[in-house]
Structure formats: C-alpha cells, structure tokens
C-alpha cells in the first residue's frame, strides 16, 4: 500500500505522442486517470509525416496539444531544436521544453572542440622533430 501511495505521489507519468493521429487525440490521453501530461516527439512526428517542426500544420497541431493540456489541467512537454524554438513553445503554453538532446548536444560540443582546435594558433615543431 505504501509503495503504491508513494509512487502515485512521486512519479510523473507522461504519454509520449509521436505521430499525427496520437497528437490529434491528445485530449483523450490527457483524460486518462493518473496520466500527468503528454510529451510531443517532433523527431518521430517528422519521420512518420515528413513534415518538419517548422511546418505550419505541425505548429498548429503543437499549439492544439498545449491548449488541450492546459484545458485538462495537465502538463505538456515538447522537444525543441534550439533556444528560439524553445521560446516559441513556451509562448504556446508548454510546461516543459527540452532544448536539444544528448546526441545533438554531444555532437555540437565535439564539433565546437574540433573547430577551436583547428582554428587555434599553429605551433611549429623544433627543427629535426617534424
């Protein structure tokens, strides 16, 4: 009993919506008891629909999901590719916005490190050592 009670008090349960049909049905997922919110997966939505996050239809759908969550009194989350996109989703009313992900953040850090290394001052090896 105590384990279940603590789990209900301490766990966040969000349904990840990653295709057009599931995003259109966001209100139904938000009505499920013990679901705290929904999270929009734009990368998988792109893979299934061919529409990037910047597409006006995707933006309308994203706005509708945020509105459904607000009306239901639940959380809404979404992934953003950059800070500008993150601000747009916060302005739409999203409760949680993930900016980037571990793979893209790591790749950017690696690329930045490589560029800094390549563009740094060049040192010449002493004569006879290179």
MMTF fields as JSON, N, C-alpha, C and O atoms, coordinates in Angstrom:
{
  "mmtfVersion": "1.0.0",
  "mmtfProducer": "UNKNOWN",
  "numBonds": 519,
  "numAtoms": 520,
  "numGroups": 130,
  "numChains": 1,
  "numModels": 1,
  "chainsPerModel": [1],
  "groupsPerChain": [130],
  "chainIdList": ["A"],
  "bondAtomList": [4, 2, 8, 6, 12, 10, 16, 14, 20, 18, 24, 22, 28, 26, 32, 30, 36, 34, 40, 38, 44, 42, 48, 46, 52, 50, 56, 54, 60, 58, 64, 62, 68, 66, 72, 70, 76, 74, 80, 78, 84, 82, 88, 86, 92, 90, 96, 94, 100, 98, 104, 102, 108, 106, 112, 110, 116, 114, 120, 118, 124, 122, 128, 126, 132, 130, 136, 134, 140, 138, 144, 142, 148, 146, 152, 150, 156, 154, 160, 158, 164, 162, 168, 166, 172, 170, 176, 174, 180, 178, 184, 182, 188, 186, 192, 190, 196, 194, 200, 198, 204, 202, 208, 206, 212, 210, 216, 214, 220, 218, 224, 222, 228, 226, 232, 230, 236, 234, 240, 238, 244, 242, 248, 246, 252, 250, 256, 254, 260, 258, 264, 262, 268, 266, 272, 270, 276, 274, 280, 278, 284, 282, 288, 286, 292, 290, 296, 294, 300, 298, 304, 302, 308, 306, 312, 310, 316, 314, 320, 318, 324, 322, 328, 326, 332, 330, 336, 334, 340, 338, 344, 342, 348, 346, 352, 350, 356, 354, 360, 358, 364, 362, 368, 366, 372, 370, 376, 374, 380, 378, 384, 382, 388, 386, 392, 390, 396, 394, 400, 398, 404, 402, 408, 406, 412, 410, 416, 414, 420, 418, 424, 422, 428, 426, 432, 430, 436, 434, 440, 438, 444, 442, 448, 446, 452, 450, 456, 454, 460, 458, 464, 462, 468, 466, 472, 470, 476, 474, 480, 478, 484, 482, 488, 486, 492, 490, 496, 494, 500, 498, 504, 502, 508, 506, 512, 510, 516, 514],
  "bondOrderList": [1, 1, 1, 1, 1, 1, 1, 1, 1, 1, 1, 1, 1, 1, 1, 1, 1, 1, 1, 1, 1, 1, 1, 1, 1, 1, 1, 1, 1, 1, 1, 1, 1, 1, 1, 1, 1, 1, 1, 1, 1, 1, 1, 1, 1, 1, 1, 1, 1, 1, 1, 1, 1, 1, 1, 1, 1, 1, 1, 1, 1, 1, 1, 1, 1, 1, 1, 1, 1, 1, 1, 1, 1, 1, 1, 1, 1, 1, 1, 1, 1, 1, 1, 1, 1, 1, 1, 1, 1, 1, 1, 1, 1, 1, 1, 1, 1, 1, 1, 1, 1, 1, 1, 1, 1, 1, 1, 1, 1, 1, 1, 1, 1, 1, 1, 1, 1, 1, 1, 1, 1, 1, 1, 1, 1, 1, 1, 1, 1],
  "groupList": [{"groupName": "UNK", "atomNameList": ["N", "CA", "C", "O"], "elementList": ["N", "C", "C", "O"], "formalChargeList": [0, 0, 0, 0], "bondAtomList": [1, 0, 2, 1, 3, 2], "bondOrderList": [1, 1, 2], "singleLetterCode": "X", "chemCompType": "L-PEPTIDE LINKING"}],
  "groupTypeList": [0, 0, 0, 0, 0, 0, 0, 0, 0, 0, 0, 0, 0, 0, 0, 0, 0, 0, 0, 0, 0, 0, 0, 0, 0, 0, 0, 0, 0, 0, 0, 0, 0, 0, 0, 0, 0, 0, 0, 0, 0, 0, 0, 0, 0, 0, 0, 0, 0, 0, 0, 0, 0, 0, 0, 0, 0, 0, 0, 0, 0, 0, 0, 0, 0, 0, 0, 0, 0, 0, 0, 0, 0, 0, 0, 0, 0, 0, 0, 0, 0, 0, 0, 0, 0, 0, 0, 0, 0, 0, 0, 0, 0, 0, 0, 0, 0, 0, 0, 0, 0, 0, 0, 0, 0, 0, 0, 0, 0, 0, 0, 0, 0, 0, 0, 0, 0, 0, 0, 0, 0, 0, 0, 0, 0, 0, 0, 0, 0, 0],
  "groupIdList": [1, 2, 3, 4, 5, 6, 7, 8, 9, 10, 11, 12, 13, 14, 15, 16, 17, 18, 19, 20, 21, 22, 23, 24, 25, 26, 27, 28, 29, 30, 31, 32, 33, 34, 35, 36, 37, 38, 39, 40, 41, 42, 43, 44, 45, 46, 47, 48, 49, 50, 51, 52, 53, 54, 55, 56, 57, 58, 59, 60, 61, 62, 63, 64, 65, 66, 67, 68, 69, 70, 71, 72, 73, 74, 75, 76, 77, 78, 79, 80, 81, 82, 83, 84, 85, 86, 87, 88, 89, 90, 91, 92, 93, 94, 95, 96, 97, 98, 99, 100, 101, 102, 103, 104, 105, 106, 107, 108, 109, 110, 111, 112, 113, 114, 115, 116, 117, 118, 119, 120, 121, 122, 123, 124, 125, 126, 127, 128, 129, 130],
  "secStructList": [7, 2, 2, 2, 2, 2, 2, 2, 2, 2, 7, 7, 7, 3, 3, 3, 3, 7, 1, 2, 2, 2, 2, 2, 6, 2, 2, 2, 2, 2, 6, 1, 6, 6, 7, 7, 3, 3, 3, 3, 7, 2, 2, 2, 2, 2, 2, 2, 2, 7, 7, 7, 6, 6, 1, 2, 2, 2, 2, 2, 2, 2, 2, 2, 2, 2, 2, 2, 2, 2, 2, 2, 6, 7, 3, 3, 3, 3, 3, 3, 1, 1, 2, 2, 2, 2, 2, 2, 2, 2, 2, 2, 6, 7, 1, 3, 3, 3, 3, 1, 7, 2, 2, 2, 2, 2, 2, 2, 2, 2, 2, 2, 2, 2, 2, 2, 2, 2, 2, 1, 7, 7, 7, 7, 7, 7, 6, 6, 7, 7],
  "xCoordList": [0.81, 0.0, 0.854, 0.613, 1.869, 2.707, 3.52, 3.713, 3.991, 4.776, 3.945, 4.434, 2.713, 1.821, 1.518, 1.551, 1.228, 0.913, 2.096, 1.918, 3.299, 4.488, 4.72, 5.08, 4.517, 4.677, 3.722, 4.096, 2.483, 1.493, 1.846, 1.517, 2.508, 2.871, 4.167, 4.348, 5.076, 6.422, 6.759, 7.815, 5.913, 6.218, 5.438, 4.271, 6.101, 5.47, 5.184, 6.084, 3.935, 3.538, 3.086, 2.051, 3.886, 3.54, 3.533, 4.395, 2.556, 2.448, 3.178, 2.929, 4.084, 4.807, 4.02, 3.713, 3.699, 2.914, 3.845, 4.503, 3.908, 4.923, 4.391, 5.178, 3.094, 2.563, 1.326, 0.761, 0.929, -0.139, -1.411, -2.016, -1.804, -3.058, -3.036, -4.023, -1.913, -1.849, -1.862, -2.444, -1.236, -1.281, -2.69, -3.127, -3.394, -4.78, -5.668, -6.692, -5.276, -6.051, -5.491, -5.774, -4.708, -4.061, -5.06, -4.777, -6.208, -7.21, -7.639, -7.91, -7.7, -8.079, -7.01, -7.336, -5.744, -4.659, -4.647, -4.399, -4.914, -4.92, -6.069, -6.018, -7.097, -8.249, -8.038, -8.849, -6.952, -6.683, -6.272, -5.384, -6.92, -6.615, -5.146, -4.613, -4.521, -3.124, -2.106, -0.908, -2.539, -1.6, -1.44, -2.419, -0.194, 0.076, 0.219, 0.142, 0.427, 0.585, 0.997, 1.023, 1.319, 1.756, 3.053, 3.309, 3.856, 5.107, 5.101, 4.887, 5.336, 5.312, 6.715, 7.68, 6.806, 8.068, 8.098, 7.613, 8.666, 8.655, 9.56, 9.293, 10.627, 11.52, 10.802, 10.884, 10.108, 9.37, 8.158, 7.758, 7.574, 6.47, 6.97, 6.274, 8.158, 8.75, 8.958, 8.663, 9.468, 9.717, 8.425, 8.414, 7.332, 6.081, 5.266, 4.466, 5.461, 4.636, 5.411, 4.819, 6.734, 7.542, 7.494, 8.047, 6.839, 6.714, 7.648, 7.573, 8.528, 9.428, 8.674, 7.532, 9.315, 8.664, 8.275, 7.36, 8.943, 8.636, 7.398, 6.906, 6.893, 5.727, 4.518, 4.276, 3.769, 2.606, 1.595, 0.997, 1.392, 0.464, 0.974, 0.19, 2.287, 2.879, 2.753, 2.44, 2.993, 2.877, 1.436, 1.219, 0.459, -0.952, -1.273, -1.943, -0.792, -1.031, -0.339, -0.913, 0.877, 1.605, 0.852, 0.746, 0.335, -0.435, -1.697, -2.056, -2.365, -3.589, -3.299, -4.105, -2.162, -1.801, -1.587, -2.07, -0.866, -0.626, -1.944, -2.134, -2.842, -4.149, -4.962, -5.62, -4.924, -5.645, -5.114, -5.887, -3.799, -3.203, -3.599, -3.927, -3.566, -3.933, -5.392, -5.712, -6.28, -7.704, -7.932, -8.841, -7.097, -7.235, -6.53, -6.659, -5.787, -5.04, -3.859, -3.455, -3.303, -2.182, -0.945, -1.014, 0.174, 1.436, 1.527, 0.916, 2.302, 2.609, 4.1, 4.674, 4.715, 6.137, 6.405, 5.618, 7.536, 7.902, 9.411, 10.038, 9.981, 11.407, 11.608, 10.877, 12.601, 12.925, 14.353, 15.22, 14.588, 15.912, 16.888, 18.099, 16.373, 17.254, 16.519, 15.312, 17.235, 16.597, 15.446, 14.469, 15.54, 14.457, 13.176, 12.087, 13.326, 12.168, 11.613, 10.399, 12.497, 12.062, 11.209, 10.182, 11.623, 10.834, 9.46, 8.465, 9.408, 8.111, 7.171, 5.987, 7.697, 6.851, 6.455, 5.337, 7.354, 6.989, 5.878, 4.949, 5.974, 4.923, 3.595, 2.532, 3.652, 2.421, 1.775, 0.595, 2.542, 1.996, 2.527, 2.008, 3.554, 4.117, 4.722, 5.375, 4.498, 5.017, 6.486, 7.253, 6.872, 8.233, 8.762, 8.099, 9.947, 10.557, 11.991, 12.812, 12.263, 13.609, 14.316, 13.844, 15.446, 16.188, 17.315, 18.249, 17.225, 18.215, 18.032, 17.052, 18.982, 19.001, 20.45, 21.352, 20.681, 22.057, 22.912, 24.071, 22.368, 23.153, 23.502, 24.65, 22.537, 22.83, 23.72, 24.587, 23.522, 24.381, 25.819, 26.759, 25.994, 27.332, 27.987, 29.161, 27.233, 27.781, 28.202, 29.257, 27.399, 27.746, 29.003, 29.888, 29.084, 30.274, 31.524, 32.578, 31.412, 32.551, 32.955, 34.145, 31.98, 32.278, 32.918, 33.873, 32.397, 32.966, 34.408, 35.268, 34.674, 36.024, 36.963, 38.09, 36.511, 37.327, 37.627, 38.768, 36.616, 36.823, 37.786, 38.654, 37.64, 38.532, 39.966, 40.913, 40.113, 41.447, 42.052, 43.222, 41.28, 41.783, 42.083, 43.019, 41.308, 41.48, 42.453, 42.737, 42.962, 43.912, 45.25, 45.472, 46.152, 47.469, 48.24, 48.177, 48.954, 49.752, 51.142, 51.781, 51.578, 52.921, 53.779, 53.35, 54.968, 55.895, 56.777, 57.239, 56.991, 57.894, 59.316, 59.661, 60.146, 61.547, 62.191, 61.789, 63.215, 63.907, 64.383, 64.916, 64.167, 64.573, 63.533, 63.778, 62.355, 61.303, 59.99, 58.94, 59.982, 58.705, 58.847, 57.85],
  "yCoordList": [-1.192, 0.0, 1.258, 2.178, 1.297, 2.487, 2.697, 3.829, 1.603, 1.687, 2.327, 3.211, 1.898, 2.448, 3.916, 4.751, 4.225, 5.608, 6.532, 7.598, 6.122, 6.945, 7.081, 8.156, 6.009, 6.071, 7.056, 7.815, 7.048, 7.989, 9.431, 10.344, 9.646, 10.995, 11.479, 12.682, 10.553, 10.943, 10.682, 11.113, 10.002, 9.671, 10.566, 10.884, 10.953, 11.731, 10.777, 10.09, 10.74, 9.849, 10.702, 11.367, 10.666, 11.423, 10.466, 9.595, 10.639, 9.823, 10.57, 11.753, 9.869, 10.496, 10.292, 9.163, 11.399, 11.388, 11.661, 12.7, 10.72, 10.823, 10.672, 10.669, 10.547, 10.502, 11.394, 11.79, 11.694, 12.667, 12.299, 13.133, 11.038, 10.585, 10.711, 11.13, 10.348, 10.432, 11.889, 12.192, 12.79, 14.205, 14.762, 15.567, 14.34, 14.787, 14.262, 14.866, 13.142, 12.539, 12.906, 12.221, 13.968, 14.344, 14.471, 14.036, 15.054, 15.243, 13.902, 13.813, 12.868, 11.542, 10.988, 10.41, 11.161, 10.699, 11.503, 10.956, 12.793, 13.666, 13.35, 13.719, 12.674, 12.32, 11.018, 10.664, 10.312, 9.045, 9.325, 10.138, 8.651, 8.812, 8.471, 7.517, 9.227, 9.046, 9.417, 9.231, 9.927, 10.481, 11.952, 12.693, 12.364, 13.745, 14.702, 15.917, 14.169, 15.047, 14.283, 13.052, 15.055, 14.477, 15.162, 16.316, 14.431, 14.96, 14.732, 13.612, 15.793, 15.725, 15.398, 16.099, 14.325, 13.925, 14.374, 13.667, 15.545, 16.104, 15.354, 15.334, 14.737, 13.99, 12.802, 12.583, 12.046, 10.9, 11.347, 10.669, 12.485, 13.019, 13.331, 13.068, 13.885, 14.168, 12.867, 12.795, 11.841, 10.57, 9.946, 9.332, 10.104, 9.476, 10.343, 9.819, 11.666, 12.55, 13.226, 13.668, 13.31, 14.027, 15.539, 16.282, 16.001, 17.441, 17.864, 17.312, 18.84, 19.311, 20.139, 20.542, 20.382, 21.133, 22.538, 23.124, 23.088, 24.447, 24.506, 25.597, 23.372, 23.344, 23.951, 23.625, 24.816, 25.441, 24.436, 24.686, 23.315, 22.295, 21.698, 21.448, 21.471, 20.929, 21.959, 21.607, 23.218, 24.268, 24.39, 24.576, 24.288, 24.329, 23.151, 23.307, 21.984, 20.786, 20.901, 20.524, 21.413, 21.598, 22.565, 22.337, 23.639, 24.61, 23.952, 24.193, 23.125, 22.45, 21.497, 21.387, 20.811, 19.895, 20.692, 20.299, 21.805, 22.632, 23.154, 23.185, 23.56, 24.054, 22.948, 23.184, 21.738, 20.605, 20.302, 20.035, 20.345, 20.071, 21.155, 20.854, 22.393, 23.497, 23.348, 23.512, 23.034, 22.856, 21.695, 21.737, 20.651, 19.475, 19.667, 18.837, 20.764, 20.984, 20.051, 19.713, 19.632, 18.681, 19.335, 20.43, 18.655, 19.139, 18.845, 17.903, 19.671, 19.41, 19.628, 20.583, 18.736, 18.838, 18.664, 18.056, 19.211, 19.132, 19.306, 19.924, 18.77, 18.921, 20.035, 20.125, 20.88, 21.977, 21.809, 21.331, 22.205, 22.047, 23.122, 22.903, 24.283, 25.397, 26.342, 26.203, 27.291, 28.198, 29.021, 29.282, 29.429, 30.21, 29.388, 29.87, 28.148, 27.259, 26.975, 26.889, 26.83, 26.591, 27.745, 27.52, 28.977, 30.132, 30.137, 30.495, 29.737, 29.681, 28.705, 28.998, 27.532, 26.551, 27.011, 26.749, 27.69, 28.248, 29.283, 29.339, 30.102, 31.092, 30.427, 30.991, 29.228, 28.484, 27.954, 27.603, 27.892, 27.407, 26.057, 25.481, 25.536, 24.255, 24.397, 25.395, 23.388, 23.387, 23.003, 23.54, 22.07, 21.533, 21.601, 21.151, 22.159, 22.221, 21.711, 22.255, 20.664, 20.101, 20.73, 20.623, 21.382, 22.019, 21.088, 20.855, 20.556, 19.598, 18.257, 18.039, 17.371, 16.087, 15.679, 16.357, 14.586, 14.218, 14.027, 14.442, 13.417, 13.169, 14.471, 14.66, 15.371, 16.622, 17.532, 18.214, 17.557, 18.387, 17.878, 18.671, 16.566, 15.991, 16.259, 16.626, 16.078, 16.319, 17.777, 18.052, 18.71, 20.127, 20.424, 21.143, 19.871, 20.092, 19.538, 20.173, 18.363, 17.767, 18.619, 18.838, 19.1, 19.939, 21.257, 21.718, 21.864, 23.118, 22.912, 23.754, 21.796, 21.496, 21.304, 21.8, 20.599, 20.374, 21.697, 21.946, 22.544, 23.839, 24.718, 25.374, 24.734, 25.536, 25.037, 25.824, 23.719, 23.136, 23.492, 23.868, 23.379, 23.676, 25.158, 25.509, 26.025, 27.456, 28.106, 29.298, 27.333, 27.868, 28.163, 27.808, 28.818, 29.153, 27.888, 26.877, 27.97, 26.831, 26.907, 27.959, 25.795, 25.711, 24.872, 23.838, 25.328, 24.574, 23.706, 24.136, 22.502, 21.607, 22.114, 22.637, 21.96, 22.361, 21.604, 20.489, 22.239, 21.607, 20.211, 19.977, 19.302, 17.939, 17.09, 15.908, 17.665, 16.909, 16.928, 16.833, 17.038, 17.043, 17.176, 17.199],
  "zCoordList": [0.0, 0.0, 0.0, -0.781, 0.891, 0.998, -0.278, -0.72, -0.86, -2.102, -3.21, -3.914, -3.371, -4.398, -4.105, -5.009, -2.862, -2.496, -2.802, -3.391, -2.401, -2.672, -4.17, -4.648, -4.906, -6.366, -6.99, -7.885, -6.52, -7.048, -6.704, -7.462, -5.575, -5.157, -5.798, -5.988, -6.138, -6.544, -8.006, -8.47, -8.732, -10.132, -11.081, -10.853, -12.129, -13.19, -14.343, -14.828, -14.777, -15.875, -17.047, -16.995, -18.105, -19.309, -20.488, -20.606, -21.352, -22.559, -23.675, -23.905, -24.369, -25.473, -26.759, -27.141, -27.42, -28.651, -29.815, -29.856, -30.777, -31.814, -33.228, -34.175, -33.403, -34.762, -34.833, -33.814, -36.046, -36.271, -35.518, -34.844, -35.645, -35.039, -33.517, -32.913, -32.901, -31.437, -30.973, -29.932, -31.72, -31.346, -31.486, -30.664, -32.515, -32.673, -31.541, -31.223, -30.936, -29.849, -28.478, -27.495, -28.4, -27.137, -25.988, -24.871, -26.25, -25.187, -24.593, -23.396, -25.415, -24.905, -23.966, -22.93, -24.32, -23.448, -22.152, -21.078, -22.258, -21.084, -20.13, -18.957, -20.62, -19.789, -19.011, -18.155, -19.311, -18.63, -17.184, -16.924, -16.265, -14.845, -14.582, -15.149, -13.751, -13.336, -14.41, -14.197, -15.542, -16.523, -16.181, -16.092, -15.989, -15.582, -16.751, -16.569, -17.958, -19.103, -20.344, -20.37, -21.375, -22.652, -23.078, -22.732, -23.832, -24.369, -25.871, -26.333, -26.634, -28.096, -28.61, -28.31, -29.385, -30.008, -31.463, -32.347, -31.708, -33.064, -34.036, -35.238, -33.532, -34.425, -35.045, -36.253, -34.23, -34.751, -35.561, -36.508, -35.193, -35.995, -37.405, -38.385, -37.505, -38.82, -39.594, -40.787, -38.91, -39.598, -40.117, -41.183, -39.359, -39.78, -40.738, -41.512, -40.696, -41.531, -42.654, -43.638, -42.514, -43.492, -43.304, -44.115, -42.241, -42.005, -40.869, -39.771, -41.123, -40.068, -39.032, -39.256, -37.912, -36.834, -37.271, -36.694, -38.269, -38.738, -39.636, -39.921, -40.081, -40.963, -40.236, -39.074, -40.894, -40.24, -39.689, -38.642, -40.363, -39.854, -38.541, -37.626, -38.449, -37.223, -36.102, -34.965, -36.419, -35.406, -34.893, -33.696, -35.79, -35.363, -34.449, -33.428, -34.827, -34.022, -32.659, -31.638, -32.643, -31.386, -30.469, -29.264, -31.048, -30.265, -29.696, -28.543, -30.497, -30.059, -28.9, -27.976, -28.94, -27.845, -26.562, -25.5, -26.652, -25.463, -24.895, -23.679, -25.772, -25.317, -24.658, -23.645, -25.224, -24.625, -23.232, -22.313, -23.077, -21.77, -20.762, -19.615, -21.192, -20.301, -19.859, -18.682, -20.824, -20.506, -19.543, -18.713, -19.657, -18.792, -17.449, -16.55, -17.32, -16.088, -15.94, -14.827, -17.075, -17.076, -17.677, -18.235, -17.554, -18.11, -19.598, -20.102, -20.288, -21.694, -21.885, -21.362, -22.637, -22.915, -24.388, -25.114, -24.822, -26.232, -26.347, -25.487, -27.392, -27.661, -28.676, -29.663, -28.431, -29.339, -29.826, -29.094, -31.065, -31.659, -31.197, -31.207, -30.793, -30.437, -29.477, -29.277, -28.89, -27.927, -28.508, -27.806, -29.756, -30.373, -30.461, -30.148, -30.891, -30.979, -29.582, -29.402, -28.599, -27.22, -26.711, -26.07, -26.989, -26.558, -27.213, -26.582, -28.487, -29.193, -28.486, -28.317, -28.069, -27.396, -25.999, -25.555, -25.308, -24.006, -24.179, -23.373, -25.232, -25.513, -25.852, -25.592, -26.433, -26.727, -25.457, -25.459, -24.37, -23.117, -22.668, -21.712, -23.341, -22.905, -21.518, -21.214, -20.677, -19.303, -19.254, -18.455, -20.112, -20.135, -21.558, -22.492, -21.728, -23.056, -22.948, -22.21, -23.695, -23.744, -24.95, -26.082, -24.694, -25.787, -26.194, -25.426, -27.411, -27.888, -27.191, -26.478, -27.408, -26.708, -26.526, -27.016, -25.832, -25.512, -26.77, -26.792, -27.794, -29.007, -29.718, -30.121, -29.879, -30.587, -29.747, -30.294, -28.425, -27.576, -27.589, -27.642, -27.541, -27.584, -28.939, -29.004, -30.009, -31.355, -31.513, -32.085, -31.019, -31.108, -30.298, -30.762, -29.091, -28.255, -28.929, -28.898, -29.536, -30.236, -31.437, -31.667, -32.202, -33.366, -32.934, -33.56, -31.868, -31.363, -30.9, -31.156, -30.22, -29.759, -30.942, -30.93, -31.947, -33.142, -33.843, -34.232, -34.007, -34.671, -33.862, -34.439, -32.549, -31.709, -31.817, -31.821, -31.906, -32.03, -33.381, -33.453, -34.443, -35.786, -35.982, -36.702, -35.356, -35.589, -34.602, -34.709, -33.645, -32.666, -33.319, -34.477, -32.572, -33.132, -33.496, -32.796, -34.586, -35.056, -34.426, -34.408, -33.924, -33.333, -34.257, -34.77, -34.452, -35.29, -34.395, -33.338, -34.84, -34.121, -34.303, -35.363, -33.268, -33.427, -34.578, -34.911, -35.188, -36.317, -35.935, -34.85, -36.867, -36.651, -35.938, -35.696, -35.586, -34.905, -35.673, -35.038, -36.919, -37.573, -38.995, -39.716]
}
